[in-house]
Amino acid sequence: MADITIPELGESITEGTIAKWLKREGDPIRAGDLLLELETDKVNLEISAETDGVLASVLKREGDTVAVGETVAVIREVGAQSGHESAAAPSAGEVAAHAGEAVPVAGADPERDSRRQDVMPRIETHPHSGRQAANSAPAASPAARRLAREQRIDLERVKGRDPFGRVYSDDVRSYRDTPPDRKSAAGAGSAAESRSEGTAAAEYGQPVERRRMSRRRLTIAKRLLQAQQTAAMLTTFNEVDMSAILELRKRRKESFKEKHDVSLGFMSFFTKAVVGALKAYPLLNAEIDGEDVIIKKFFDIGIAVAAKEGLVVPVVRGADRLSFAEIERRIGELAAKARSNSLSLDDLQGGSFTITNGGVFGSLLSTPILNTPQVGILGMHKIQLRPVAIDEERMENRPMMYIALSYDHRIVDGSEAVRFLVTVKELLEDPETLLLEG
């Protein structure tokens, strides 16, 4: 037998949530096969098998929180011999032979085996269709059966969250605490829907949908609330005339692309401008540690990216040492990894300052929330033609962008924050200087 345990997940991550099982009990397994997807506070990870065999027992279900080192499944090494002989890969016949029986666990705890067999639905193989179906009797844990007997609850009427149809004691308690009218409605028309995705019309009087938040969304919510509760957060605003950057990009776009094989976007200009301003006002590149201020002598700039699972902030490391092309290429790589949900923990850890661009979604003005423990975040917004007074007699339509700096007033004074933002504005309105320095 081989236990599948949760591996070390990286700095500060001690637990995760099982997002999806990719294999089911009874499936043949080969070393390297992906078994499950694990959702952590920062990234989603895939856990693979390290040995051949059959997936004998799934001990944790989708949605369960599991700690590092915890066993979540057991693989039975089919064909394993005594001594030091290695296990042979399971054949189709061996898997079929074990598909209709509870898989014995040699040397395992009898009480644990009894619990597993009680929880597992018995599988029958239909010879003509090749499909498997569970017995009609509901599969439930011993605790769930005992509670159901005590409460005189018919387990047939209890809908569990487990993807394999197992019922647990918390499912029985939830059914017990559900108002009678909702029980009958659920039994009549929504037996196929899970509690987390079912409607709760009786509670609100109108059709609604209840969804369970993902682990990442819960983490985002907690961190945003923590930032508002712990930091003395304040936001200052300015606006940038983007005419010079637009003209420069138009002039150099093709040659830049031809030379570097990457497009010249806006983010490299803003990253360079932020680095220049951080060098002039280093307290924006710091963090608070108890009664100390840690001023960072490096410039790792976080770039907020909207991914399907929620906002992530991958980090462009050593941005002060990168050229425009290198910044654009690195941001493109990180954004692609965010969209494909393949960011690593190293891509997300650290960071000394963050840039977020709500302008890509059409935002005209916002007050970004700090990415703690950082003490500064720059918000970019939509470029919009607006009439600008050139002098006392002339007005011109110019491509303008509002920019916002949220900062922690505990260590950054208002005057310093305003001057930081003015520096960013001046550097952006004179992009040739950024190119010469970059």
N, C-alpha and C positions, 0 to 999 in steps of 0.2 A: 504494500500500500504506500502511496505517496500523497502527502498532504499538500494542498495548494494554499499557500499563505500570502498575505499582503506584504510585498517587499518594502524596503526603505524607499520613501517617496521624495526625499530631498529636505532641504533646510526648512524648518518650521512647520512641516506638514506631518501630522501624526495620524490622520485618519482620512477616510474617503467614503463615498457612497457608491454602491453597486448600481451602475446605470443600466447595464444590459448584460444578460448571459448570452454568449454566442454559441454555447454548446448546452445540450440537455443531458440529464441523467440517462445512461445507457449508450450514449454516443461513443464511437471509437475515437481515440485520441492518439495523435502522434506528437513527439517532441517538437516544439515550435508552433503548434497550433494555438491560435488565439482562443482563450477561454471566456474572457469577460472584459467589459469596459468599466473602468473605475473613474468616477468623477471626483476630483479634489477641488479645493478652494481656488486653485489656479489653472490647472489643465486637466484634460481627460487622458487617461492612460489605458493601454491595453496590456493585459496580463496573459502570458502564454504558458503552455505546459512544458515541463522539463523532462518528461518521460513518456513513453508509449503506454497505452492501456485503454481502459474503459472508464468513463466518468461514472464512478460508483455512487457518490452522494454529493448533492449540493446542499450545503449547510446554511448558506445565507441567500436570501432572495433579493430580487431587484428592489431598490429603495432602501435597503438596510445600510446602516452606517457600520463600517468595519475599521478596526485599528491596525496599525502596522504590526506585522507578525501574527495576526489572527488567521486561523484556518477557515477557509470559506468553502472548500470542496475536497473530495478525496478521489484519487485515481487508483483503480485496481489494475495492477500490472498483469494483464492477461498473459498466461503462458510463462510466468516467472518460475524459475527453478530454484531449488535450494542451493546453498553455498553462495558462490560469487558469480554464477551465470547471470547474464543480463536477460531482461524480459524481452520476449519477442513481440513484434507489433501485432495487434489483434487482427484476426481475419474476419471476414464477413460472417462466416459460420459461427465463430466464437461469440461475436456480438449478438447474433440472432439467438444463440443458445442461452445467453444471459438476459435477453430482453424481456422474457416473461417471468422472471423470478427476482426476488430480492437478492442483491449481490452480497454474498457473505464476506465478512471482513475478518481475515485471520488474525487472531491475537488481539482483537479489539475488545473494548469494554462491553459486556453483554447488555448492560442497561442502556448504553448509548446506541447499540445496534437495535434494541427493541424500540427505542424512541425514533430512530430513523425509519424503521420498517413501518411503524405506526403512522408516521407522517407521510410516507411515500405512497402515492396512488399505485395500485397494481396495474401493470401495462399488459395489454393483450395485443398480439399481432394478428391482423386479418390477412389470411393467406392470399386472397385474390387482389385486394386493393393495395397491400403493402403498407397500409396505414396503421397507426397505433391509437388505441383509445383507452381511457381509464375506466375502471369499474364504475357502476352507477353510484355506489356508496360514496359519500363525500369523504375526501381525505382530510384528516385533521390531526393536530398534535394532541398528545394525551391531555395537556392542560386545557385545550379548547374543548375536548370531549367532556372532561370533568366539569368544567364551568357550564357547558350547555346542559348537562344532566341536572346540575344544581339549580339552574335558572329555568329549567323546563323549556328549553329552546330547541327547535328542530334545526339541526345543522344543514338540512337541505335548503333552508331559507336564508342561510348566512352567506353573503358574498365576500370572499377574501380578496386581498390585494395581490396575493402571490400569483405570478404568471403561470405556475403549474397547477393552480386550482386548490392548493392547500389552504386550510383554514386554521388560524392561530387564535389564541385567547383574546388578543386585542380586537380581532374581527368580531368575536362573539360579544365582547363588551360594547363595541360600537353598535352592533345590531340591537343589543339590549337597551341601550340609551336612545335609540332612534324613536321618535314619536310614532304611534300606531298608524296614522294616516300615511306617513312616509314609508313605513314598512310595506303596506299593502300596495302602494304605488310602485315601489321598487320591485316587488315580487311580480306585479302584473306586466310592467312594460320596460323595465330597465335592468333585467337580470344580467345582460351581457356587458353592462357598463360598470367600470370600477368606481369606487367611492371618490377617488381623486378627480375623475373626469365626468362624473355624473351631474345631472341637474339638481338644483335645490329650489325648485319653483315654490314648494310649500313654505319655505322659509322666507322668501322675498316677495311672493305674490306675483312674480313675473318670471319668464324663462331666464335662467342664469346658468353659467358653467363654472364649476369649481375645479381649479387646477392646483396641483402641488408644485411649489416653487422648486426649481433645481437647486442643487447644492451651491453652484456658482452664483445663482441669483440671490440666494440667502446670504452668501458671503459678501456680495456687492452691497446688498442692503445694509448689512451690519457695519461694513467699513465706511460707507457714506454717512450713516448715522453717527458712527464713532468720530468721524472727522468734524462733524458739526457740533458734537458735544464736548470735544476735547480742545479744539483749536479756537483761538480768537480770530475767526475768519472774516476777512473784509475784502471787497473787490473794488478796484479802480479801473477806469476806462479811458481809452483814447481812440483815435481813428487814424488810419494809414491811407495815404494816397498811393494806390497800387499802379499808377501810370508807368513809372520807371521800370518796375519789375515786368509788367506786361509787355512793354516795348522791348526790353532786353530779351525776354523769352522768345518773342516773335523774331527778333534778329538772329538769335543764336540757336534756336530750337533744332534746326536741321543739322547744323555742323556739330552740335553737342551730341545729338543722337548718333550721328555717323561715327564720331570719335570714340564715344564711351559705350555705345549700344544700350543706352538707357535714356529715358525722356527727362527733360529738365522741368521739374514740377515746382510747386510753391513751397513744399515742406523743407527742402534744402535751404532756401532763403531764410525761412523762419527759424530753423534749427541753428544756422550760423548766427543770426541776429540774437537769439537767446543766449548762445554761448558767449558772444561779445558782451552782452549786458550782464551776465553772471560774473564775468571776470571783473567788471567794474563795480558790481554790488554783490559781493560774495555771500552775504547773509541770506540771499534768496537761494543759495546752493547749499543749504545747511539743514540740520534737523535738531530737535530738542531731545536730550537724554537726561531725564531727571532735572537737575539744576545746572546741567552743562549744555553748551551749544557745540555741536560738532560741525565744523565748516569743512566741506568736502573739497579737496584739491583736484578732483576729477570731474568730468562732464559727461555723465551717462544720462542721456535724454530719453525719457519715456514718451512714446507716441501712442495716444489712445486710439484704439481700433474697435469698431463695432462689429462683433462676431455674432453668429447665430445664437450662441449660448449666453451672450451678454458682453458687456464691455471688458476688453482686456488692454493691458498697457505693456507691450513689449518694449525693450530698451535698446536704443542705439548707443553702444558703448564707445567711449573715447571720441565723442563727436567733434571735439576740438582738433583732433588729429586727422579727421577725414576730409576729403575733398567733396565738392558738390556732387560729383558722380557717385562717389562711394556712399554718401548719405542717401541719395535717391535709390541706389541699388539695394542698400540694406533695408530701407523702409519698405521697398517693394517686396523683398523676401519675407520680412516679418508679417506684412499684411497678408500675403498669400498663405503663409503658415497659419495665421489667425483664422482665415476663411475656411481652411481645410481642417481646422482643429488639430493641428500638428505642432503647436508651439511647445517647446521644452520648458522645464522649470528655469533653466539658465537664461532663456529668452526673457523671462518675466521678472526675475529677481533683481533687486537693487534699483538703481535709478536715483538721480539727484534732483531732477526737475521734470515736469510733464508739460506736453503740448497737446491740446485737444482741438479738433477742427469740426465744430458743428456746422460750418458753412457748407459742407458737402451735402447736408440734408436741408439746406435752405434757411438755417438759423441766422437771424439778423443781429441778435444780441442775447447774451446769456451771462450767468454768473457761475463759472465752473467751481466744482467742489474739490478741495485739496485731495491729493493722493497721498495720504499719510504714510510714513512720517515726514514726507517732504513738506516744505513750507511755502511752496510757490507753484502755480499752474497757470499757463497762458492759454486763453481761449481765442481761437480764430473764428471768423464768421463769414457770411456770404459777401462776395464782392458785388456792389450795387452802384450804378450810376447815380450820383447825387450832385445837385448844384453846389459849387464851391466858390466862395468869394476869393478871386485872385488878388484884387486890390480894391480900392474904394469905388471903382467905376465898372470893373469887369466881373462877370460871373461865367463859370464854365462847368459843364458836366464832367465829372471826374469819377473813375472807378475807385470807390472808397470801401474800406473794410473797418468795421469796429473791432477793436481788440480789447480783451479784458484780462486783468491780472488779479487772481485771488491769492491772498497771502495770509500767513499767520502773524497777526499783529503782536503776538507775544514777544517775538524777536525782530520783527521787521517794522520799522516806523513808517508812517504814511508817506513822509517826504521821500524816503528811500524807495518805496514801492512806486511812487509816481515817477521818480527819476529813472528807475529801471525801465518802466514802460515807455517813457519818452526816448530812452536810448534805443529800445527795440524799434520804435517808430522811425527814428532818424536813420538807423542802419538799413531798414527796409526801403526807405524812400531814396536811399543812395546805394543801390545794390552793387554798383561798380566797386565800391569799397569792400564789400563782402567777397566779391570775386577775387580781388587783388590779395586780400588777406587769406582767402581759402585756397 
